[in-house]
Amino acid sequence: MRRRLSVILAVYNGMPYLPEAVESILSQTFKDFTFVIVDDGSTDGTRTYLQSLRDDRIVLFHQANAGQAAALNFALNHCQTEYVARMDADDLSLPDRLLSQVEYLDVHPDVAVVGTQIRFIVNGTIQQAFCAPTEHREIEKRFLQGQAGMCHSSIMMRLSSARAADFYPEGILGEDMGFCLRLCELGRTANLDKILVSYRIHASSICVTKSEELIRANHFASHRAICRRDGLPEPSFDAFLRNASWIDRLRWSVEAQALLLYRTGRVRIATGHPVDGHVRLILSGLCRPLASARRASSMIRDSLKSSAC
């Protein structure tokens, strides 16, 4: 019998977090899926671990290192199901994640992609995360501003929508942003109001090691989306950078520094350095006061809601 869902995971040197990520998918309450895993030329123990797995839902591929976007596109090209869910090698899916998203897409045929709320996991501890918008208009607005409208490792999409979006753009960071903006143009987007993914923050994540490159790529993706909306030619990345004003460049640098300080601050607090960690969080807030105020108010609302329950 043909399965309804594919879960795709592209991994490069995913140890030591990979086993937990894989197990969080294999132990889902929703069982009717194929788990497509692409090892993108790993050089640590990833290949050995993946080859040790014994589950008939797993379809495993190995390829020479080609980058995250290329590995995800390889996985998508091997999907033949109605729905496709993303999974990252260092995150965790809560047990009802897949079931909740499948049920939502079944009831909302106009939705191209649905994400979930998340929580952070830092050094083995759970921390509260930002509240993602649930409505399409706000999700799209954030993407067009170069910000995350949904956590990409939490999304489930229609395979037909992924194909119509021409899969992930390759050759540059920010493939998640560019892909989601394409999906926004093809149908409604949504985030469930339940926390169904634990998003891991650690010192070797791309958001920490390549924050400035990532911010530039995100704004490039949003600029191209705006050009498509206005019927204008989409520039190359080099042309986009050449035409950027000094104010834009300064803004991107500040955003990158804020992201770096925020992520490393979370890590420092969780690893027993609270003073240094909180100083970093304060400096991150000073870099982007309006965004920080919005995040703080969202977290306060969530805390009050939880207390009331």
C-alpha positions in Angstrom: 0.0 0.0 0.0 1.3 3.4 -1.0 2.2 5.6 2.0 0.9 9.1 2.4 3.9 10.9 3.9 7.6 11.1 3.3 9.9 12.6 5.9 13.2 13.9 4.4 16.4 14.4 6.3 19.7 15.6 4.7 22.7 15.3 7.0 26.4 16.1 6.9 28.4 15.1 9.9 25.4 14.8 12.1 26.9 13.1 15.1 26.3 13.1 18.1 22.8 14.5 17.7 21.6 12.5 14.7 20.5 9.3 16.6 18.0 11.3 18.8 16.7 13.1 15.7 16.1 9.8 13.8 14.5 8.1 16.8 12.1 11.0 17.3 10.8 10.3 13.8 10.7 6.5 14.1 8.7 6.7 17.3 6.0 9.0 16.0 2.3 8.1 16.7 1.7 8.5 12.9 3.3 5.4 11.3 2.3 5.7 7.6 5.5 7.3 6.2 8.7 6.7 4.4 11.8 8.2 5.9 14.2 9.4 3.1 17.6 10.1 4.5 20.5 11.5 2.4 24.0 11.3 3.8 25.7 14.3 2.1 29.3 12.9 2.2 29.7 12.8 6.0 33.2 12.1 7.4 32.3 11.4 11.0 30.3 8.4 12.3 27.1 9.4 10.4 27.4 6.8 7.7 28.2 3.9 10.0 25.2 4.9 12.3 22.8 5.2 9.4 23.8 1.8 7.9 23.1 0.2 11.3 19.4 1.2 11.2 16.9 -1.5 10.7 13.4 -0.1 9.8 11.6 -0.9 6.6 10.4 2.7 6.4 13.9 4.1 5.9 15.2 4.7 2.4 18.9 5.6 2.7 21.1 7.3 0.2 24.8 8.3 0.3 26.3 11.0 -2.0 29.4 13.1 -2.4 29.1 16.3 -0.4 27.0 18.7 -2.5 25.5 21.0 0.2 22.2 21.0 2.1 20.0 22.3 -0.7 21.3 19.7 -3.2 20.8 16.9 -0.7 17.2 18.0 0.1 16.4 18.2 -3.6 17.8 14.7 -4.1 15.5 13.5 -1.3 12.5 15.3 -2.8 13.1 13.7 -6.1 12.7 10.3 -4.5 9.4 11.2 -2.8 6.2 9.8 -4.2 3.8 10.7 -1.4 1.1 13.3 -1.0 2.8 15.1 1.8 6.5 15.7 2.7 7.8 16.7 6.2 11.2 18.2 6.9 13.5 17.0 9.7 16.9 18.4 10.7 19.7 16.2 12.0 20.0 18.0 15.3 16.4 18.7 16.2 13.7 16.5 17.8 10.1 16.0 16.7 7.6 15.4 19.5 5.6 12.2 19.2 2.4 13.8 17.8 4.0 16.1 15.3 3.4 14.2 12.1 -0.1 13.2 13.1 -1.1 16.8 13.9 0.2 18.1 10.6 -1.3 15.4 8.4 -4.7 16.0 10.0 -4.3 19.8 9.5 -3.4 19.4 5.8 -6.3 17.0 5.3 -8.8 19.5 6.5 -7.2 22.6 4.8 -6.6 21.7 1.2 -5.7 25.4 0.4 -2.7 25.3 2.7 0.6 24.5 0.9 2.8 24.2 3.9 2.3 24.0 7.7 4.8 24.5 10.5 4.6 24.2 14.3 5.5 26.1 17.4 9.0 25.1 18.7 10.9 25.1 21.9 14.7 25.3 22.3 16.9 22.6 23.5 20.3 23.8 24.7 22.9 21.6 26.3 20.2 19.1 27.2 17.9 21.7 28.8 14.5 22.9 27.4 14.1 26.6 27.0 11.1 28.7 25.8 11.3 29.9 22.3 9.6 32.7 20.3 6.0 32.3 19.3 5.6 31.8 15.5 2.6 33.5 13.8 -0.2 31.2 12.9 -1.8 33.2 10.1 -0.6 33.3 6.5 -0.4 37.1 6.2 1.9 37.5 9.2 4.0 34.5 8.2 4.5 35.9 4.7 5.2 39.4 6.1 8.1 38.1 8.2 9.6 36.2 5.3 9.5 39.3 3.1 11.3 41.1 5.9 14.1 38.5 5.8 12.9 37.0 9.1 11.8 33.4 9.8 8.0 33.1 9.4 8.2 29.5 10.5 10.8 27.1 11.8 11.9 25.2 8.7 12.7 21.9 10.4 9.1 21.9 11.6 7.4 22.2 8.2 5.2 19.7 6.3 4.2 20.5 2.7 2.3 19.1 -0.2 4.7 17.4 -2.6 2.8 19.1 -5.5 3.6 22.5 -4.0 7.3 21.7 -3.5 7.5 20.7 -7.2 5.7 23.8 -8.3 8.2 25.9 -6.2 11.0 24.2 -8.2 12.5 22.7 -5.0 15.3 24.4 -3.0 17.6 27.0 -4.6 21.1 25.7 -4.6 24.6 27.3 -4.3 23.9 29.8 -1.5 22.8 29.8 2.1 19.2 30.8 2.8 17.7 28.0 0.7 15.0 27.6 3.4 13.9 31.2 3.1 13.9 31.2 -0.7 11.9 27.9 -0.8 9.3 29.1 1.8 8.8 32.4 -0.1 8.0 30.4 -3.2 5.5 28.3 -1.2 3.9 31.5 0.0 3.1 32.4 -3.6 1.5 29.0 -4.3 -1.0 28.8 -1.4 -1.7 29.6 2.2 0.8 28.9 4.9 0.2 28.3 8.6 1.8 27.4 11.9 0.0 25.1 14.3 -0.4 26.7 17.8 1.2 23.6 19.5 4.8 23.0 20.3 5.8 19.9 18.3 9.5 20.4 17.6 12.5 20.9 19.9 15.0 23.1 18.0 18.6 22.6 19.1 20.9 25.5 19.6 24.6 24.7 19.8 27.9 26.4 19.0 28.5 24.6 15.7 25.1 25.4 14.1 25.1 27.5 10.9 23.2 30.3 12.7 26.2 30.7 14.9 29.2 29.9 12.6 27.9 31.8 9.5 25.4 34.3 10.9 26.4 37.2 8.6 26.4 35.1 5.5 23.0 33.7 6.4 21.5 37.1 7.1 22.6 38.4 3.7 21.2 35.3 1.9 17.9 35.7 3.7 17.5 39.3 2.6 18.5 38.3 -0.9 15.7 35.7 -1.0 13.2 38.2 0.3 14.4 40.8 -2.3 13.9 38.3 -5.2 10.4 37.5 -3.9 9.5 41.2 -3.9 10.9 41.5 -7.5 8.7 38.7 -8.6 5.6 40.4 -7.0 6.4 43.6 -8.8 7.1 41.9 -12.2 10.8 43.0 -12.1 13.9 40.9 -13.1 15.4 38.9 -10.2 19.0 39.9 -9.7 21.9 37.5 -9.1 23.4 37.4 -5.6 26.5 39.3 -6.8 24.3 42.0 -8.4 22.2 42.2 -5.2 25.3 42.8 -3.1 26.8 45.4 -5.5 23.6 47.4 -5.4 23.1 47.3 -1.7 23.5 50.6 0.1 25.8 51.2 3.0 22.7 51.4 5.2 21.6 48.0 4.1 25.0 46.5 4.7 25.1 48.1 8.2 21.6 46.7 9.0 22.6 43.2 7.9 25.7 43.3 10.0 23.7 44.5 13.1 21.2 41.7 12.5 23.9 39.1 12.1 25.6 40.3 15.4 22.2 40.2 17.2 21.6 36.7 16.0 25.1 35.6 17.0 24.8 37.2 20.4 21.3 35.7 21.0 22.3 32.1 20.1 25.6 32.1 21.9 24.0 33.8 24.9 21.5 30.9 25.1 24.4 28.4 24.9 26.5 30.2 27.6 23.6 30.2 30.1 22.9 26.5 29.5 26.6 25.6 29.9 27.0 27.3 33.3 28.0 30.8 32.4 24.9 32.9 33.3 26.6 36.3 33.6 28.3 36.1 30.2 25.1 34.6 28.7 22.8 37.3 30.0 25.2 40.1 28.9 25.1 38.6 25.4 21.3 38.5 25.4 21.1 42.2 26.6 23.6 43.2 23.8 21.5 41.3 21.3 18.4 43.2 22.4 20.2 46.5 22.1 21.1 45.6 18.5 17.4 45.1 17.6 15.3 46.7 20.2 11.9 46.5 18.4 12.4 42.8 17.5 13.5 42.1 21.1 10.4 43.9 22.5 8.1 41.9 20.2 9.8 38.6 21.2 9.6 39.5 24.9 5.9 40.4 24.8 5.2 37.2 22.9 7.0 35.1 25.5 5.2 36.9 28.3 1.8 36.3 26.7 2.7 32.6 26.3 3.7 32.4 30.0 0.5 34.0 31.1 -1.5 31.6 28.9 0.3 28.6 30.4 -0.3 29.9 33.9 -4.0 30.3 33.2 -4.2 26.7 32.0 
